[in-house]
Amino acid sequence: MRLASCFNHADFRRLAERRLPGPIFNYIDGAADDEVTLRRNTESFEGCDLVPNVLRGVEEVDLSVRVMGQDLAVPFYCSPTALQRLFHHRGENAVAAASERFGTMFGVSSLGTVSLEEVRTKHATPQAYQFYFHKDRGLNRAMLERAKNAGVDVMMLTVDTITGGNRERDLRTGFSIPFRLTIPGMAQFALKPAWAFNHFTHEGFRLPQLEEHVDTSQSLVSISRYFSEMLDQTMNWDDVAEMVKFWDGQFCLKGVMSVEDAKRAVDIGCTGIILSNHGGRQLDGSRAAFDQLAEVVDAVGDRIDVMMDGGVQRGTHVLKALSLGAKAVGIGRYYLFPLAAAGQAGVERALSLMRAEVERGMKLMGCTSIDQLSRSNLRFR
Ligand SMILES: Cc1cc2nc3c(=O)[nH]c(=O)nc-3n(C[C@H](O)[C@H](O)[C@H](O)COP(=O)(O)O)c2cc1C
């Protein structure tokens, strides 16, 4: 199987599975507990049908949107995800370059493996910085200042990760950073020498967003210890209100789900919220963002940009979310598997297929611009 024979998410996933050592594939693919929310995220789109209009003259379609002050050529963007250079040696640089080619936003994770400055300098595309809130308030301010100086466009505070999710696939394989693999986990690495060759013959693995502030060189700082010891579980709305003021620019909360929280985000001056359950990796049994979208849009959609992510694998998923009122839609695993399978070329192929699907779907729906999508195009079963 080769990249050219990948036509959808399932194909990219299969190719990534062939190329990645098992523990890394399962880190991407897996989710919390029984992975109920992971499955529901994609299934949620299936309870909703599109109702097309015809004979509308749809030769030219404009897919552009403006969200959080950024002009995007397509209504989907690459959500921030951790550890990308473990999946492919070019990591964030490959995803950011592909995002730039498609005119869309790229999110750099706090647990990113390329520095936010490097991504900013090399790729002229809207850049979000995904932030975790640390106990050390001085560190938070220093990191915000660093992002400001780098020219980050959108601050994205993840609020659904106050403690790590229970990812049992990782417990079984021993996946952690640094690796503390079980014997079967180690054997999986031995089976993928091409991955190992690429990984070990390129620049060493780093966590540049953190290394100035945390000793990431030694086995003592594992990602789970980062979550349990450095992040602040007392974080509350007053803390975030202060951050929003300090940032003084586009600021969104990633992982808001309730109407009550959406309203509070408006009250403290956020300019966006992302409905998300972290790809099912945190609270299993939590609602899918698509299921929750309408009530949040109804409550705050006229005052704040509402986005969503989770389970998006098709252009029609994007169209359904936009029809309900999302301003843009985030993708995660949809670009991570192609990254693992084929680096930048893989991500470009995935984004190209997604763009073609959205455009084709728009034409078949009888719409020539995103603002023509509305709830009148949808019926729930
Ligand atoms: C491997 C992986 C790593 C992730 N790392 C982060 C992260 O560092 N910060 C964050 O806010 N979200 C992270 N996410 C969540 C994504 O930003 C996004 O919410 C999720 O992937 C959307 O679901 P999807 O994968 O079904 O598209 C990660 C997701 C995956 C799959």
PDBQT file of the ligand as one rigid body, heavy atoms in Angstrom, charges set to zero:
ROOT
HETATM    1  C1  LIG A 401      -1.844  12.057  19.236  1.00  0.00    +0.000 C 
HETATM    2  C2  LIG A 401      -2.627  13.240  19.704  1.00  0.00    +0.000 A 
HETATM    3  C3  LIG A 401      -1.987  14.220  20.455  1.00  0.00    +0.000 A 
HETATM    4  C4  LIG A 401      -2.704  15.344  20.896  1.00  0.00    +0.000 A 
HETATM    5  N1  LIG A 401      -2.046  16.332  21.584  1.00  0.00    +0.000 NA
HETATM    6  C5  LIG A 401      -2.728  17.430  21.988  1.00  0.00    +0.000 A 
HETATM    7  C6  LIG A 401      -2.057  18.483  22.671  1.00  0.00    +0.000 A 
HETATM    8  O1  LIG A 401      -0.847  18.439  22.901  1.00  0.00    +0.000 OA
HETATM    9  N2  LIG A 401      -2.791  19.547  23.071  1.00  0.00    +0.000 N 
HETATM   10  C7  LIG A 401      -4.145  19.640  22.836  1.00  0.00    +0.000 A 
HETATM   11  O2  LIG A 401      -4.781  20.619  23.211  1.00  0.00    +0.000 OA
HETATM   12  N3  LIG A 401      -4.792  18.661  22.165  1.00  0.00    +0.000 NA
HETATM   13  C8  LIG A 401      -4.129  17.565  21.732  1.00  0.00    +0.000 A 
HETATM   14  N4  LIG A 401      -4.794  16.588  21.047  1.00  0.00    +0.000 N 
HETATM   15  C9  LIG A 401      -6.226  16.761  20.723  1.00  0.00    +0.000 C 
HETATM   16  C10 LIG A 401      -6.408  17.442  19.352  1.00  0.00    +0.000 C 
HETATM   17  O3  LIG A 401      -6.008  18.784  19.396  1.00  0.00    +0.000 OA
HETATM   18  C11 LIG A 401      -7.880  17.407  18.918  1.00  0.00    +0.000 C 
HETATM   19  O4  LIG A 401      -8.696  17.972  19.919  1.00  0.00    +0.000 OA
HETATM   20  C12 LIG A 401      -8.359  15.979  18.611  1.00  0.00    +0.000 C 
HETATM   21  O5  LIG A 401      -7.335  15.225  17.984  1.00  0.00    +0.000 OA
HETATM   22  C13 LIG A 401      -9.577  16.026  17.707  1.00  0.00    +0.000 C 
HETATM   23  O6  LIG A 401     -10.062  14.734  17.482  1.00  0.00    +0.000 OA
HETATM   24  P1  LIG A 401      -9.731  13.866  16.172  1.00  0.00    +0.000 P 
HETATM   25  O7  LIG A 401      -8.367  13.316  16.365  1.00  0.00    +0.000 OA
HETATM   26  O8  LIG A 401     -10.795  12.820  16.194  1.00  0.00    +0.000 OA
HETATM   27  O9  LIG A 401      -9.828  14.797  14.991  1.00  0.00    +0.000 OA
HETATM   28  C14 LIG A 401      -4.100  15.458  20.607  1.00  0.00    +0.000 A 
HETATM   29  C15 LIG A 401      -4.729  14.461  19.851  1.00  0.00    +0.000 A 
HETATM   30  C16 LIG A 401      -4.009  13.359  19.398  1.00  0.00    +0.000 A 
HETATM   31  C17 LIG A 401      -4.722  12.329  18.561  1.00  0.00    +0.000 C 
ENDROOT
TORSDOF 0
